[in-house]
């Protein structure tokens, strides 16, 4: 085969793989490892995205998808988590996921008083209600501010991978913050195409800790009542 023909085939391969890459992201598909490696090599100059991480296990499948298109930086901002030992345990597992998969994770200091102030008056709300929407906003607003501070133009969250959370509610908060802070919010429903199941598989393989309640003291109490 001539050099010209080889170059022509390479151009066609690149085009095909980029097209496949586009549909994988758009439809939340899971890609075979061989194709995944090819696309990663072809995307050396990827834009950065700041990923709000609610927990290490959920970050695994989300990173797997985002890494096809972005240079992912994780941000574990979750002052809603109670008690403090639980916060540090989940933060350590987010760092572990980052080390295993090869991306940076930022874990800020624990300041629960900020979150408690944000949800004041909503203590008796049920899980999935107005308190949760306030919680989404509190953590995503911190992520949008951090993205602005770091010069990153796009942010998103692992929250949508949970089958217990409304992606539409999260998207609504994200869109509002994007407009307010001038950074783009990536709307992706990571629970689609078995995203949650994939996160369970990956976190099990990595030996990550999976929590039994969402995070806050109120969700912990509700879980205890159910059990």
Secondary structure, DSSP 8 states (H G I E B T S, - for coil): --HHHHHHHHHHHHHHHHHHHHHHHHHT----HHHHHHHHHH-TT-EEEEEE-S-HHHHHHHHHHHTTTEEEEEE---TT-SSHHHHHHHHHHHHHHHHHHT-EEE-----HHHHHHHTTT-TT--TTSHHHHHHHHHHHHHHHHHHHHHT--EEEEGGGG-TTS-HHHHHHHHHHHHHHHT-EE----TTTTTHHHHHHHHHHHHT----SS-SSHHHHHHHHHH-
